[in-house]
Amino acid sequence: MKQSQLFTKTKKESPADEVSLNAELLIKAGFINKEMSGAYSYLPLGLRVLNKIENIIREEMNAIGGQEVVLTSLQEKSTWDKTGRWSDEVVDNWFKTKLKNDTELGLAFTHEEPLTRIMKEFISSYRDLPCAVYQFQTKFRNEARAKSGIIRTREFVMKDLYSFCKDEAEHLEFYDKAKVAYKNIFSRVGIGQLTYLTFASGGVFSKYSHEFQTITSTGEDTIYVDENKGIAINKEVYNDEVISNLGLSKEILAENNAVEVGNIFTLGTRFSDAFDLTYQTESGEKKPVFMGSYGIGPARLMGTIVEVLSDDKGIIWPETVAPFKVHLLVLGDDENIRKEADLLYEDLSLKGVEVLYDDRIESSAGEKFADSDLIGIPYRLVVSKRSNSSSGYEIKKRTENNGKVLSKDELLSLLM
Amino acid sequence: MKQSQLFTKTKKESPADEVSLNAELLIKAGFINKEMSGAYSYLPLGLRVLNKIENIIREEMNAIGGQEVVLTSLQEKSTWDKTGRWSDEVVDNWFKTKLKNDTELGLAFTHEEPLTRIMKEFISSYRDLPCAVYQFQTKFRNEARAKSGIIRTREFVMKDLYSFCKDEAEHLEFYDKAKVAYKNIFSRVGIGQLTYLTFASGGVFSKYSHEFQTITSTGEDTIYVDENKGIAINKEVYNDEVISNLGLSKEILAENNAVEVGNIFTLGTRFSDAFDLTYQTESGEKKPVFMGSYGIGPARLMGTIVEVLSDDKGIIWPETVAPFKVHLLVLGDDENIRKEADLLYEDLSLKGVEVLYDDRIESSAGEKFADSDLIGIPYRLVVSKRSNSSSGYEIKKRTENNGKVLSKDELLSLLM
């Protein structure tokens, strides 16, 4: 895409009303716009990143057999009365609204209830199990205080998957597959090294739930990490008994701030009991379906990536989620140089390389370099009088301080 | 995908609480689930259709230079006060809700106001114009009475594009390109022949707005069609003056029921005036930006396709939006026949043909044929004792009554 046509522009000043690094950088670089506290719009660059993150998650959910759906935000009281979760005293972050005839409706903050209701239509026999259903869908949560930029908001897309199994054994088999899929996701989006499977408080049906926590100084959570074993304990369950249960040793565990980037729960039969979601076993017995839930927020992931992968000049996107792979800069207004940059842009685009082409005439070289560092595309490619087809092209990785000069062939073999 | 693994199933009975054909067929065939009046969830088959429709729209919007974003549903009063559209007396289909501190919020029913506010950050010079910004985003509309299945709902994804131009002339140039893009969309999703550019009531800034109306006996609107010229007049502006203005003749115009599948509006400077969205001309003059808006509801399009393309056995999807291209049915439980069908499924899938494979063991041939007609995939391919690799495969189009027997090579050249 040509930057002269991209409608967003970078800002010189940081937004006055943001304290979080991720929102500050993403707004300055033109990825997002703050609509109000806790609600952000995604502009072209931001939406490209979000879509790439979502596609990685989608591939991993499909790989474990997930089937994609989209449920509604609008919710009726009767569905949620079955589990007692309609009451604002039980769930304190509902947004409620009303139909014209004064019927109260809720905006879903999660979807166990409506999906369990749907599955009653389709699950009746052991032949229908196991199955896993997921969606990318906008959740609304009436947070008392929205904070941390796009990491904790009042409106956000969540990938929520729900599993339906015959019994706990079948559930645990799926649950382990989901753990692996989650690890794949964090590693593919570039924060695998910093992300730990973390034991957190469980519920009625399991001793622990599992969170995935990414270490960052600005994280809201505190975790205790065993780096060798690659696991951690959330402060909320950090005590001698848990440490010993997990076969860990207090001396090794290191305290860190972290942000929760995913969580997986064993739900057991809590929701299937409430909705009478049962199946007939091979021997004709009636049994409740055993459920699990698995959440990940793509925008929270995006915010966390920015928190942990940036420097004082701007964002440093991993290639897998970057809005473009290459930022092509043409410097100066020499006609021949510009023509050469145009050709290089067309050539790379035709070969399927995603290029943002800074073809702006009114911007100085200094502005273009600064914008490029702020936006954080992995490769910066410069065409100028100094650097062109006869001398070779100057390419620099965002993660490195020095570039190198490559011939066109070398360039293509690097980028394709 | 193997049908034995698809979690949805077809239903024998029509839903008791649906009067519209589209909802009745889509629920019976397992494409959607009704959450409440005016709110439907999209199950795997339905989501596949919706995504295909959205991708066709996306391609056409990108082709006219549209840049994709996603704005928020949650809206603050102050933004909408600028145009006077916050009041429930002015706009009668708001859903409103509240923050914990009692601040009133709205759920966006459209996005002129928030997008104009955003564009103020980025548009300041003639160099920034023209530009076009669009999104696929969930709208909430508090309809007094939801009806017509997924054609008129309270929660639905809308593609809304907004154009920003220097003046009316530049706007009209873009507006004409948008008209062509819209025609392409309706033709690509299979209802081009039945869809007419329709003159409807305008606003402050233009004599007419333009609707795209698809003829169907169940449509809520009445239009008067000149079939030769390929245009129509909405009943709301149907009078002698308009007929003569458009150079049409009353004798030729045929009255039809129709459903509005898209609309495009000249907004002029109504919103840019309210938000002081201006730009500096080349000569240094300050001028208001000239705007237009262009809407299409992918689900409404999906519902309309079902209304106009179905028969007494079920849905007849056009290939471009069908959930799968081929419905492969294996009949009987003969091991060799099943193996042969398995191989054919793998072979077609590897070659990139989208196949739904009815590999269910417990279903009879009659049930499989009935399900296939109901679901409406364009090609039905049968592997049975009568029809296999030695004799050839039996393939039938959903639109035709009789199939033919093809060798594997003929089959592949037909489907790839």
Interface residues (C-beta under 8 A of the other chain):
Chain A: S4 Q5 L6 F7 T8 K9 G30 N33 E35 M36 G38 A39 Y40 S41 Y42 L43 P44 L47 L50 G65 Q67 E68 V69 V70 L71 T72 S73 L74 Q75 E76 F95 K96 T97 K98 L99 K100 L105 L107 P114 I118 M119 E121 F122 I123 R127 D128 C131 V133 T138 F140 N142 A144 R154 E155 E362
Chain B: Q5 L6 F7 T8 K9 G30 N33 E35 M36 G38 A39 Y40 S41 Y42 L43 P44 L47 L50 G65 Q67 E68 V69 V70 L71 T72 S73 L74 Q75 E76 F95 K96 T97 K98 L99 K100 L105 L107 P114 I118 M119 E121 F122 I123 R127 D128 C131 V133 T138 F140 N142 A144 R154 E155 E362
